[in-house]
Amino acid sequence: MINILYVIDKVREAGAQKHLFDVISELDKASFQCNLITLEELGVKRIYGASGIMAILKLVKLMRKEKYEIIHTYLFSANIIGSIAAKLAGIKTVITSRRDTGLLREGRWQHILASKLTNRWVDKIICVSKAVKKVVLAKEKVNPQKIEVIYNGVDLEKFQVAGHRSQIKESLGIKKDEFVVGMIANFSWIKGHKDFIQAAQVVLKELSNTRFLLIGSGPLIESLRSQVSGLRLEEKVLFLGTRKDIPELLSVMDVSVNASYSEGMSNTILQSMAAGVPVVVTAVDGNLETVDDGKTGILVSAGKPQEIAEAIIRLLENRDLAKEMGINAQKRISEKFTAQIMISNMENLYKKLLAPKIAYVLSQFPETHETFILREIKALEEKGVNIKILSLKPCRDKVIHPEAVELMGKTVYGVISVASLMSQVARHPIKTGSTFLYIIATYWKNPKNLTKAIYVWLECLYFVRIIKKERIAHIHSHWATMPTTAAMILSKLTRIPFSFTAHAWDIFVNCDGLEEKIEKSRFVTTCTDYNRKFLSYFCRDGKFKKVYLNYHGVDIDRFSVAQLPSCPVAQTQEKCKILAIGRLVETKGFEYLIKACLSLKDRGLDFECDIVGEGPLEKSLRSQVSSLKLESKINFLGIIMQEEIKKLFSEATVLVQSSVTAKNGDRDGIPNVILEAMAMGVPVIATDFSGIPEVIIDGKTGILVPEKDTLTLANAIERIYKDSSFRQIVSLNGRRLIEERFNTDKNIAELINIFQINGVLN
């Protein structure tokens, strides 16, 4: 059970307090233990004075004693005092709230400064609207990642009052045939009551059978009564004071008005809409997110009583329009602003903030050729896992996936910081020195890698601060080379456990320190069974069981075809369209595909080959194409976006993956383009080595060919092209295999299970 302490200024009849009471009463009692304390109870008179300091000390004592996991504060004074006390008490998670735009815009400089200073100790700032978020960003200069927008919500059933309209009207002294226009708000200048009263005067000139209700209390009540008296509207404008029968009062209203000059997120607008009452509201701040002008209500200019009056008259005279707006308003509330949605969002935020945080150490993020890592991170986050990306290098790619752009704002990029170096050496000289000796001992035989490792070591001294600040519970790296070196250094410096995912070249080519990395890691995952068996050679006695197989997956909804039997690859095609995707490097074997294309040309086969990717061999491959006079047959498309690749898949006859073992021993595992092609029903021809036979079952889910065998490759392409029934069988079988074994949801579930059984996730 999660133990939460809520801190608020005082208990009174106001929006923030009512909202907080709703939260406390509706949170799942089996999951959350809710506690409330007010600054009023703590004797606070001025937060910057002695009473404020005493309140902080009392709160620190209480927080330490009760061991709260979350401190959630409401309103300015509680935000400041609560966050300071939480910091001193060592509370894991601190949340503050921003519910208004007026205080932020017009607030005194010391208030803004106090918020800026204490925001560094806050994990999340909940804003009730995007408008409030915008002002917080502008005034407090806070990191956007710290802000969470959670809209207020109302209980729809509570405002479904029926059958008592005439009796309620009678109790208020209102005739059955009189229109009722109401405004529910505390009497403060920012709510615009004076404009409402002036609008009432205009409405009464057109529709004299209208009564106006003012529901609320506050310091302006006497001046508003004087205004009503001065306009001789005492009989038409009723002051009802603070009421608890709001649903009943809304049931008699024909129009509900909000005339505010500033509004974070008005609960009374939501309540009116939930009751099916058409609303007239000023076009300010959060009101713009609540009301769809002309559909769920009418927006008017703030400070313009004439506009307010005209909107009221329009709704009173056109009852069909008013009824339609009321129905639309209720629908909007049910879709976006219910109490259930609000509570669910709050519970999810609490759980997410307390969920273990995993640092993902990557060589470069984002990286065009590593979309599988992007998919993994996105899928884990969707499952509620907190991920912090640590990138050893800045992104240098020309083309960046849109989903990666979203994550770049949450990525920390490594830097060399003299301050971090000096601080770490001064505070932990032995631990820091031991990690440097580890680097020397591991890489002294390889000067090039030693230089890289020293650079990574310096970056890690910077990352240590981030890991502590973010309260990282586990470190996971992709690639067994420098990213895992970084993970191991960080683990030594922080005593936080680490794990890593091994892929291909990182274990086949560069094995420096691999045995120790496996030994010290909590567990290892790899993407093929071939890799898993290979890693067994580096495992000491009993350590092989910590190496897990976890295939890369494909989002089968994103890479799909409507009906495989009628997809392009299953039809007779005029031209054979060959597709090949990958970095233009030795391991991809593009030179053998080009030679196979020459064989196809000599046979008179009508084909076109598209090669997607770029790399160091591009010039030599283009030269090869030119020398073989294949320029009209082979196209180099460079790097293109995922959606364009999907279009190429939909038009392709076959995907060819002519991978080879490089001279230095490097080789592919299971290229992700194979999985994506099969998901879209594209037949695949690939080399029979490494992990590829785990997905390509020869003659069933694709065709396997020997490495560097151009003649067999050409024969396989020709067979796929000419035998449409075989092409269809391969397409269907390939798609089924992806659904069964290489589905992202399934593979991520398996990865989460690996994390769980190794104590990373609760």
N, C-alpha and C positions, 0 to 999 in steps of 0.2 A: 504494500500500500504506500502511495506517495503522500508524504506529509507536507502540507502547504500552509504557509502563514500569509494571510492577506493583511496589508497595512493601508489604512485610508485616513484622511484628515479627521472626519467626524461623521456621525450617523445623523442623517436628516433626509427630508423628502426631496430628493434631487435625482437627476438622471444617472449619475455615476454610482450613487449608493444603491438605487433600485437595480441597476445592472449587476452590481456586485452580489446583491442578495439573490438575484436569479441564478447567477453562476454557482454560488455556494449551495443553493438548494437543489440544483439540477445535476451537478457533477455526479458521476458514478460513485456511489458510496462504497462499493467494493474495491475501488481502485484508488480513491482519493480521500485523505483525511484533511478536512478544511478547518482552519482556525482564523479568527479575525481579531485584530486589535486596532484601536484608533489612536491618533496622536492626542486627541482630547483626553483619553484615559491616561496617557503618559504625561499629561500636564503641560503640553506644548503651548506656549503663547506666541513666541517668535522663534522661527526655526534657526535664525542666525544668532540668537541670544543664548543665555545660560540654560533656559528650559529646553532648547533644541539639543544642546550638548548632553544634558541629563537624559533626554529621551533616547538618544543614540546609545548611551551606556546601558540603559535599562533594556533596550532592544537586543543589544549584543549578548547580555546575560541570558535573556529569554531564548534567543536563537541557539545559543550553545547548549543550554539545558535541554531544550525540546528536540534538538537535532533536526531541524526542518531541512527538507531537500530543496524546496522552492520558496523563495520570497517573492510575492507579487504585490506591487504597490499601485495605489490609485490616487491621482491628483498630485499637484506640484509638491506640496510640503512633504507628503508621504514618500514621493519618488526620491527626493533628496535625502531625507533622514533614513529611510528604509534601505537605500542602496549603500550608504556609508556604513550603516550598522551591519549589513550583510557582508560587506567586504571585510570588516574587522572580525566578524564571527566566523569567517571562512566558509560561508554558504556556497554550495556548488552552483546553484542556478538562481539568477536574479532577473526578474521581469518588471519593467515599469510600464506605465500607460500614458498615452496622450489622447485626450478626448475632445479637445477644443482647438480651434485655430486662433480665436481672439486673443487668448492669453499669450500665445507664442508670438503673434504679430505685434501686439502692443505691450508685451511684458517688459519689465524693467531690465536693464542690462545685467544686474546682478543675478536675476532669475535665470537668464539665458546662460550666463557664465557658470552658475551652479550646475545646471543641467549638463553643459559640456564637460565639466570636470568629473561628474559622477557617471556619465555615460560609459566611461572606460571600464567600469566595474559591472556593467549591465550586459546580460547575454541577449536579451530581446526587449525591444520597445514595441508594445502593441498599440497600433493606431486604429481608430474606429472607422477610418475612411482613407482613401487615397489622397484626398485633399489635405487631411491632417498630416499624412506622411510627407507630402510635398513641402509643407511649411516646416516640419521638423528637419528635413534635409537642408532647407535653405537657412534656417536660423541656428540649428545646433551643429550643423556640419558633421552629422553622424554617418558612420559607414552604412550604406543602404542595406547590406546583408543583415544588419541588426534589427531591421524593422519588419514587423509582421502586421499585415492588415487583417483584422478580424471584425467584420461588421456586427453591429448590435442585432439582436434577434428578438422576436415576440412570439408568444404562445397564441397561435391562430385560434384555437378552440376557445380561449378565454374571451375573445372579442366577437364570438358568434352569439350575440344576444338577440333573441327574437320574441315577438308577441307581447312586449310590454311598452311599446313606443308611446301609445296614447296616455297610459298611466304615468309614465315618467314625465311626459310633457305637462300633464296636469299637475304633477307634484311641484313642477318648477314655475307654475303659473303661466304656461304658454298654451295658446289655443291650438286646437287640432289642425287648423288650416294655415297656421303661421310657419314660415320657413325658419330654420335654425342654423346659424353660422357660429362656429365655435373656435376658440384659440386656447390651447393648453400649454402654459409656459410660466416659469417663475418670472415675477415682475422685475426685470432688470432692463436697462436701456438697450442692450444688445439684441433683445428679443423683438423689438419693434412694435410694442403694444400701441404706441401713439399713432403709428401709421394704420394699424388695424382699426382704431377708433375713428380716425378720419375717413377711412374707407367705408366704415359703417354708415357715416353720415351721407356719403354719396349713394350708397346702395338704397338707403331708405327713401331717397328722392324718387327712385324708380320703382322700388318694391317696398311699400310701407308695411306690408304684413310680414316683416322679417324681425327676428329677435337674435341678439348677439350674446354669446356666453364667454366670459373671461374666467378661466379656471386656473388657479394658482395663487401664490402669495409672494411677497417680497418688498423691498424698500421703496419701490415706486408706487405702491398702491394708492397712497393719498393723492399724489400728483395726477394719477390716471383717473381717480374719482373726480378730481377737479376738472379735468379735461372733459369728461363725460357730462358733468354738470354744466360746464360752460357752453356746451353744444346742445344742451337740453335733451339729452338722450337717456336720462335716468330710467325711463320706462322701457327702453329698447335694449339697453346694455345691462346685463346681469353679472354681478361679481359673485361667483360661487365659492371663492376661497379654495383651499387645498382639499381635494376630494379623493376618496378611495374607490368610488364607483365609476371610474373612467369608462369601462366598457359600456355601462348603461347610458352614460351621457353621450358617448359617441353614437349610440344606436338611434338617438333622436336628431343628430346633426345631418343637415343636407350638404354642408360644406365644412371642411376643417381647414384652418388657415395657419400657416407659419410665416411670420413676417420678419424673421431674423436678419440681422446684418452679417452675422457670422454663425456658422453651424458646423460642428464636427460631424455628428451623425445624430439626427433628432429622433429620439424614441417616440415622441408624440406623432411624428409623421408616420412612422412604421405602424404604430397602434391604430391610427386613423385608416391607413390603407388596409390593415388586417381586418378592420371592421367593415370594409367595403365603402368607406366614405370618400368621395372625391376630394382631392386636396388642392389648395392654392398655396404655393410656397415660393419663397424668394430664390432666385437662381444664384445661390452662393454655396461654395465649398461642398460638403457632403450631400446637400440637397440634390445636387446635380447627379449624384450616383444613385440616389434613391428614386427620384421621380423621372419618368420618361415623358417629356413634355407633349401634351396632346393625347397621350395614351393612358397613362396611369395618374395623371394630374396636370395642373397648369403651372408653368414657371413664370414668375413675374420679376421685375427689377426691384432690388432692395431700396427702401426709402421712397417708393412711388405709390402712395395711397390710391391714386386714380387707377393705376394698373391693377392693383389688388381688387378694387371695387368692380372694375369691368369684368375681371375673371370670375368673381363671385356671381355677378348678374348673369353672365353667360351660362353658368352651371345651374342657377336657379330657374332660368327661363327654358333651358333645354334639358328636360328631365331624362330623355333617352341617352343623351351624351353623358350626363352625370352617372346614370346607372351603368353604362358601358365602362366608364373610367373606374368606377368602384369595383366592378368585376375584374378588370385588368389589374387593378392595384392589388387585390387579394391574390391573384395568380402570381404576381411578381414577388409578393411576400413569401408565398409558399415555395417558390423556386430559389430564393436567395437570402431571405431575411427571417427565417424562423429561429425560434429559440433552440431547436434541435440542431440546426446547422451551426449556430454560434457555439453551443456547448461542445459539439463534436470537434470543431476547429480548435477550441481551447484545450480539450483533452488530448488531441493529437499533438498540439504544440508542447504541452507538458511532457508527454511521453517521449517525443522526439528530442527535447532538450536533455532529458535524463538518459536517453539511450547511449550506449557506448560509442565513442567517436574513434573512427579509424583514419589514420593518415595514410594516404596512397602516395607512395614515392615513385615518380615517373621520370624518365630521362628528359622528355619534352612533352608538354601539354599545351594545346592539343597537337596531335600528330596525324597528318592525313592518312597514313597507312596503318594507323592503330585504332580504327573505329570500333574494333571489338572491345578495347579498353573503355572507350566512351560509353558503349552500350552497357557494359558491366557496371560502371559507376552510376549511370542513370537508373538502371534496374534496381541496384541496391538502395539508392535513395528513395525510389518509389516504394520499396519494401520497408521504409522507415529507418534505414541505416544512415548514420551521420558520417559523411565523408569529407575529409579535408585533403585537398590535392597539394602536394609539394613537388614542384617541377624544378629539376636541376638546370634546365636550360629554358630560355624564353622561346616562345613560339616563333618560328621562322617561315612557316608555310604561307604560301600565297593564297591558298583556298582553305577556308575554315568552315567546318560543319556548323550550321546554325545552333544545334544543341550544345556544341562545344563552347560557342561564344557565351552562352548563359553561364557555363561553369567557370569560365576564365575569371569572372569577378570574384569567385570563391577560391581561386588558386593562389598559392604563395610561391613566388619565383625566387630561386636561390640567389643570394648576393654574397659578396665577400665584404665582411664588416670588421674593421679593425676593433671597433668597440666591443663587438660580440666576442672576438678572439681574446681581447684583454680581460673582459669580464669573466669568461669561462675559465681561463687559465688562473685568474686570481681566486675564483671561488672553488674550483675543483681541479687543482693542478695535477693530481695523480691520475684521475679518470681521463682528463684531457690528454695527458701525456701518453697514457696507455693506448688510446685510440690512434694516436699518431704512430706509435711503435707498431700497431697492428697493420697500418697502411704500409709501412716500410717492409715489414716481414712478409707481407703478401705479394707485393709488387716490385721488389727490388731487382728481380731478374728482367723486368720489362719496363725500361725507362719511360716509354710512351704512356703506358697505363699508370705508372707511378705518378707521373705529372698530373694526369686526370684525377687520380685518387686523392692527391693532396688538395687539388682544387675542390673536389667534392667534400673532403674533410672540413675545409674552411667554410663551405656552404652549410654544413651540418651544425657548426657552431652558431650560425644564425638561426637555423631551423629549430634548435633546442628551445629557444625562447617561444617560438610559435607553438611547439608541442605542449609546453607547460601552460601557456596562456589558454590554448584551446582545450586543455584537459584531455588530451589524446590518451586512449586506453590501449590501443594496439597500432602497430605499424605494419603496413603491407606494401610490398614493392612489386612492380612488373619488370621482368628481365633480371636474370641472375648476375648481371655485370654491375656497372656502377650504381644503378638504383638500389640493388640489394646491398652493395657495399655501404651506401648511405644509410640504409635501414639498419644494418648491423652496427654502424658507428653510433647512430641515434639511440639504438637499444642499449649500447654500452654506456652512453652518457646519461640516459634517463632511467635505465632499468625497466623500460617498457618492452614487453615481448614483441617480436617481429616474425613475419612470415613472408614468403615470396612466391611469385608465379614464374616458372621457367617456360621458355617458348621453344626456340630453335637454335639460332646461331650463338645465343648467349651460353648454351651448354655444349654445343658441338665444336665451337671455335675457341672460345676464351674460357678456360676452366680455372683460372687463377682463384684460389681460395674457395672453390666451390664446395669441397668436402667440409670445410669449417663452417661455411654458411648453412649447409644442411644440418650440421651437428648443432649449431647454436640456435637455429630457427625453431619456432614452435611447431610449424608444419610447412609443407611445400605443396603447391598445386602445379599441375602441368596439363597441357591441352591435348596430349595424345598418349595412348598407352605405350607407343614406341618410345616417347620421351621418358615415360615413367620407368620403363625397363632399363633405358640408358642410364638414368640417374642412380640406379641401384649400384652401379660400379663405384659411386662416390659416397655410398652410405656405409658407415661403420655398423658393427653388429647391432641388429635390432632397430636401426634407424629407418629402414626402408618402409616400414609401416606408416611413417609420418608423411610419405609422399603420396598425394591423392591425384587421381585422374579427374579433371573437370573440363569437359569439352567447351569450346566457345559455342555460343548459341546464336541463333538468328531470330529476329522478331518476325514470326511467321505471318503476322497480320500486315506488316509493312512490306515484306517480300512475298507477295502472293499473286496468284492468278485466279480469276473467277471460277473457271471450269477447265481443269487441265486437258480433258480430251479435245476441247475446241480451241486451245491456245495456239499461237502461231507455230510453235515447234512441232505440233502434232499434225500440221497441214502440209500438203504438197507445196513446195516453195520453188519459185522460179530461179532464185539465186541462193547459193549457200553463203550465209552470213556467219563468219567466224569471229568470235570475240575473245580477246585475251587481256587480262587486267593484272597489273603488278608493277613493282619498281623495276626499272630497266637496269637490272643487275645480273650477275652471272647465274645466281641460283634459280632464276626464273626460266632460263633456257630459251629465251626468245629467238636466238639464232637458229635453233632446231625447228621451231615453228615456221620461221621464214623459209628454211630449206624445204620443209614439207609443202609450203605454199607453192614453191617452184615446181615440185612434183605434180601438184594438182593442176597447175597451169599447163604443164606439158601434156597432161591427160585430156585437156580441153574442158575441164570442169569450170563452170561459171560461178565464181566466188568473189567475196570481198572480205578482207580481214581488218578489223579495227583493234589497235593496240592502245590501251588506256594506261597512262602512267608516265613517269619521267625518272631519270636517274643517270648515273655516270656513263652508261653504255649507249645512250641515245644516239650520239654521233656515229659510233661504229655500226649500230644497227641500221640507221638510215643509209649509211654508206653501203652496207650489205644489200639492202633492198634496191638501191640504185644500181649496183653492179649486176644484180640478177634481173634488172629491168622489170621490177614488180611494183613500181610507183603507182600504177593505176589500180593495183589490187590491194595494197596494204596502206592503211592510214594510221598515222601517229596522232592521237587525240590529246595527249598530255594529261594533266590531272583535271578531272571534272567532278561536279557535285554528285551526291548520292542519287538525287532524283533523275539526273541525266543518265547515270549508270543503269538505273532501273528501266529507263526507256530503251537503252541498248539491249538489256536482257530480254525485254519483251519482243524485240525484233530479231534476236539472235537464233541461228540454227543450232549452234554448239558453242560451248565455252571450252577453250583449250588451256590447260595448265601444264606446260611442258617443262616442269621443274627438273633440275639436275643437282648433283652434289658438286659444290664448288671445289676448286683446287685446295682451299684451306680447310675443307671439311664442312663448311656451312651448307645447310639444306633447309627446305621448308618443313613445317610440321603438317598442319592441315590448313592450307590457305583459305581465308574466310570467303573469298570470292567463289570458291567451290560451293560452300554452304548456301550463299545467297543465290547463286544460279540455280541450284537444285530446288530451293524454296520456290523459285519462280517457274519451275518446270522446264528449265533449260538443260538439255543433256550435256554431260561433262566428259571430256577426255583428259586424263591426267596420267602422270608418271607413276609407275608401280614401285614406290619406295617410301621410306619414312612412315608418317602416320596416314598418308593418303588412302591406303587400302582399308582403313577403318571407316571411311565414308563412301568410297567408290568400290562397290562390289562388282567385279568385272562381269559385264554382260547383263547385269541386273539393275544397278543404279547408275551405271556409266560404263566407260571403257578404260581399262588400264593398259598402258603401253610401256615398253622398256625405255629406260633412260637413254636419251640421245639417238633413238631409233627413228629417223625421219621417215623412212619408208612405211613402217608400221603406223606411225602417226598419221601420215597421209591416207593410208587405207582406212583407218578408223574414222577420219573426217568424212571420207567419201561414203562409208557405210551409213553413218548417221544421216547424211544428206539424202541418200537415195532410198533408204528403207524407212518409210514413214511409220509403219506399224511398230518397228523396233524402237524408233524414236519416241513414240507415244508410250510404250511400256517403260522405257528408261525414265521418261519424264514423271510418270505416275509413281514408280517405285522410288525415285529420288526424292520427290516431295514427301512421300510417306515416311521415309527414313528421317528426313529433317524434322518432321512433326514428332516422331517418336524419340529421337536420340539427340537432336541438335536444336531443340526449341529453347529460346532464351529463358522463358519462364521456368522451364524444368531445370536448366543448367544453373540459373541463379539460385533456385531453391536448393540445389545440391551444394552450391558454394556457401550459402547461408548455413546450411547444415554442417558443413566442414568448419565454418567459423564457430558455430555453436558447440559442437562436440570438443572443440579445442579451447573452449572457455573465452572466446573473443566476444560473443554476443550472449546475453542472458536468455 
